[in-house]
Amino acid sequence: MNLKDFDALVGRQLQTMDKLLDLQGEIERCQELKEQLNNLPGEACGEIQEEIEIMKEELQSIQKVFQKQTEEVIRSYQIREPLHK
């Protein structure tokens, strides 16, 4: 694996991290909104809770992708590193 490939792996991982952070922020925003809307009829609160659950599932999926990318970056670094010793 050359440096360009390694940089591409790290770049993809950074993009995934950005998605992760954005989604975590959106979940927090929705949870805060839910807290504020607790006085609304149950249907509106239920819809917000549903949206939060969907985002949490998406977050778990992105976290799995991020973990796989991290493992790939580590493997590629370990393969590349012996070449420079």
MARTIDREN-906902 format. One record per residue: residue number from 1; residue in three letters; x negated, y, z negated of N, C-alpha, C in turn. Coordinates in steps of 0.02 Angstrom, whole numbers, plus 50000, padded with zeros to 5 digits. Atoms other than C-alpha are relative to their C-alpha. Layout:
<sepas>
(NUM, "Ala", (X, Y, Z), (X, Y, Z), (X, Y, Z)) ...
</sepas>
This chain:
<sepas>
(1, "Met", (49957, 49941, 50000), (50000, 50000, 50000), (49955, 50062, 50000)) (2, "Asn", (50041, 49940, 49997), (49929, 50168, 50047), (50031, 50056, 49958)) (3, "Leu", (49979, 49943, 50041), (49945, 50335, 49959), (50066, 50030, 50025)) (4, "Lys", (49939, 49972, 49971), (50081, 50394, 50078), (50061, 49959, 49978)) (5, "Asp", (49946, 50043, 50022), (50190, 50243, 50035), (50015, 50010, 49926)) (6, "Phe", (49993, 49989, 50071), (50159, 50269, 49850), (50037, 50066, 49987)) (7, "Asp", (49968, 49934, 50008), (50207, 50453, 49864), (50074, 49997, 50020)) (8, "Ala", (49930, 50007, 49979), (50367, 50404, 49957), (50040, 49965, 49945)) (9, "Leu", (49966, 50034, 50055), (50413, 50283, 49816), (50014, 50048, 49942)) (10, "Val", (49992, 49952, 50055), (50385, 50417, 49685), (50051, 50053, 50019)) (11, "Gly", (49952, 49950, 49977), (50484, 50542, 49789), (50071, 49974, 49995)) (12, "Arg", (49933, 50029, 50006), (50633, 50424, 49799), (50021, 49994, 49927)) (13, "Gln", (49985, 50007, 50071), (50621, 50394, 49613), (50020, 50068, 49971)) (14, "Leu", (49983, 49933, 50024), (50624, 50582, 49580), (50070, 50020, 50023)) (15, "Gln", (49932, 49985, 49976), (50780, 50599, 49688), (50052, 49963, 49959)) (16, "Thr", (49954, 50039, 50041), (50863, 50461, 49589), (50006, 50031, 49930)) (17, "Met", (49999, 49969, 50065), (50813, 50546, 49427), (50044, 50063, 50001)) (18, "Asp", (49958, 49941, 49993), (50894, 50707, 49489), (50074, 49982, 49999)) (19, "Lys", (49930, 50023, 50000), (51056, 50612, 49525), (50021, 49980, 49930)) (20, "Leu", (49986, 50022, 50069), (51047, 50534, 49352), (50014, 50059, 49955)) (21, "Leu", (49993, 49941, 50043), (51025, 50701, 49266), (50063, 50039, 50017)) (22, "Asp", (49940, 49964, 49979), (51162, 50783, 49369), (50063, 49965, 49975)) (23, "Leu", (49941, 50038, 50021), (51285, 50645, 49330), (50007, 50001, 49925)) (24, "Gln", (49996, 49996, 50073), (51241, 50645, 49145), (50029, 50068, 49979)) (25, "Gly", (49974, 49933, 50015), (51274, 50833, 49142), (50074, 50005, 50016)) (26, "Glu", (49929, 49999, 49981), (51440, 50809, 49232), (50042, 49961, 49949)) (27, "Ile", (49963, 50039, 50051), (51493, 50674, 49107), (50007, 50041, 49936)) (28, "Glu", (49996, 49958, 50061), (51450, 50789, 48962), (50051, 50056, 50009)) (29, "Arg", (49953, 49946, 49987), (51548, 50930, 49043), (50072, 49974, 49996)) (30, "Cys", (49933, 50029, 50001), (51699, 50817, 49068), (50021, 49980, 49929)) (31, "Gln", (49984, 50018, 50069), (51690, 50754, 48889), (50017, 50062, 49959)) (32, "Glu", (49985, 49937, 50034), (51686, 50932, 48826), (50069, 50026, 50021)) (33, "Leu", (49935, 49979, 49974), (51834, 50974, 48937), (50055, 49957, 49969)) (34, "Lys", (49950, 50045, 50030), (51927, 50822, 48870), (50014, 50021, 49929)) (35, "Glu", (49991, 49977, 50069), (51898, 50882, 48693), (50045, 50062, 49998)) (36, "Gln", (49961, 49939, 49998), (51971, 51051, 48739), (50072, 49987, 50021)) (37, "Leu", (49934, 50014, 49974), (52120, 50973, 48826), (50039, 49948, 49960)) (38, "Asn", (49967, 50050, 50041), (52167, 50853, 48687), (50073, 50018, 49984)) (39, "Asn", (49932, 49978, 50016), (52324, 50957, 48658), (50048, 49994, 50059)) (40, "Leu", (49957, 50008, 49942), (52389, 50926, 48833), (50037, 49933, 49997)) (41, "Pro", (49965, 50064, 49998), (52512, 50787, 48874), (49950, 49943, 50014)) (42, "Gly", (50043, 50058, 49994), (52435, 50612, 48869), (49978, 49984, 50070)) (43, "Glu", (50016, 50017, 49930), (52439, 50594, 49058), (49938, 50037, 50024)) (44, "Ala", (50057, 49960, 49978), (52317, 50736, 49090), (49936, 49976, 49966)) (45, "Cys", (50058, 50025, 50037), (52200, 50672, 48955), (49978, 49932, 50028)) (46, "Gly", (50015, 50065, 49973), (52211, 50497, 49027), (49964, 50004, 50066)) (47, "Glu", (50033, 49991, 49935), (52162, 50558, 49200), (49928, 50021, 49991)) (48, "Ile", (50068, 49977, 50013), (52010, 50647, 49130), (49958, 49942, 49973)) (49, "Gln", (50036, 50057, 50027), (51962, 50492, 49031), (49982, 49950, 50055)) (50, "Glu", (50013, 50044, 49943), (51978, 50388, 49190), (49941, 50025, 50041)) (51, "Glu", (50055, 49970, 49961), (51863, 50508, 49282), (49934, 49991, 49963)) (52, "Ile", (50061, 50009, 50040), (51737, 50499, 49140), (49975, 49928, 50005)) (53, "Glu", (50019, 50070, 49996), (51739, 50309, 49145), (49970, 49983, 50069)) (54, "Ile", (50026, 50011, 49933), (51711, 50309, 49334), (49929, 50028, 50005)) (55, "Met", (50067, 49970, 49998), (51563, 50426, 49313), (49951, 49961, 49958)) (56, "Lys", (50044, 50041, 50041), (51492, 50318, 49174), (49978, 49938, 50037)) (57, "Glu", (50017, 50059, 49960), (51499, 50167, 49289), (49949, 50019, 50053)) (58, "Glu", (50047, 49976, 49949), (51412, 50268, 49425), (49931, 50013, 49968)) (59, "Leu", (50063, 49986, 50036), (51282, 50323, 49297), (49963, 49935, 49987)) (60, "Gln", (50033, 50065, 50012), (51247, 50141, 49250), (49969, 49973, 50064)) (61, "Ser", (50026, 50023, 49936), (51225, 50099, 49433), (49937, 50038, 50019)) (62, "Ile", (50059, 49960, 49984), (51104, 50243, 49459), (49943, 49983, 49953)) (63, "Gln", (50053, 50019, 50048), (51009, 50193, 49301), (49967, 49935, 50022)) (64, "Lys", (50028, 50063, 49976), (50987, 50018, 49373), (49954, 50012, 50060)) (65, "Val", (50042, 49983, 49942), (50921, 50091, 49537), (49935, 50032, 49976)) (66, "Phe", (50058, 49965, 50026), (50804, 50204, 49439), (49951, 49950, 49968)) (67, "Gln", (50042, 50051, 50032), (50740, 50055, 49337), (49963, 49959, 50053)) (68, "Lys", (50032, 50039, 49947), (50707, 49955, 49496), (49945, 50041, 50035)) (69, "Gln", (50050, 49957, 49968), (50617, 50103, 49574), (49939, 50009, 49955)) (70, "Thr", (50056, 49993, 50047), (50512, 50124, 49417), (49956, 49938, 50003)) (71, "Glu", (50038, 50062, 49996), (50462, 49941, 49425), (49961, 49996, 50065)) (72, "Glu", (50034, 50001, 49935), (50420, 49960, 49610), (49940, 50047, 50001)) (73, "Val", (50055, 49952, 50004), (50313, 50113, 49577), (49942, 49970, 49959)) (74, "Ile", (50052, 50030, 50042), (50220, 50023, 49438), (49964, 49944, 50037)) (75, "Arg", (50031, 50054, 49962), (50191, 49869, 49547), (49955, 50027, 50055)) (76, "Ser", (50040, 49973, 49945), (50130, 49973, 49693), (49937, 50034, 49973)) (77, "Tyr", (50059, 49969, 50031), (50014, 50070, 49578), (49950, 49947, 49979)) (78, "Gln", (50044, 50054, 50023), (49945, 49910, 49504), (49965, 49967, 50060)) (79, "Ile", (50030, 50029, 49940), (49914, 49841, 49679), (49947, 50048, 50028)) (80, "Arg", (50043, 49949, 49972), (49834, 50004, 49735), (49939, 50014, 49957)) (81, "Glu", (50053, 49981, 50047), (49729, 50037, 49578), (49938, 49956, 50006)) (82, "Pro", (50062, 50040, 49995), (49610, 49887, 49595), (49957, 50020, 50061)) (83, "Leu", (50037, 49980, 49941), (49562, 49954, 49766), (49954, 50059, 49987)) (84, "His", (50038, 49940, 50015), (49493, 50112, 49686), (49949, 49989, 49945)) (85, "Lys", (50049, 50013, 50054), (49388, 50027, 49551), (49934, 49979, 50028)) 
</sepas>
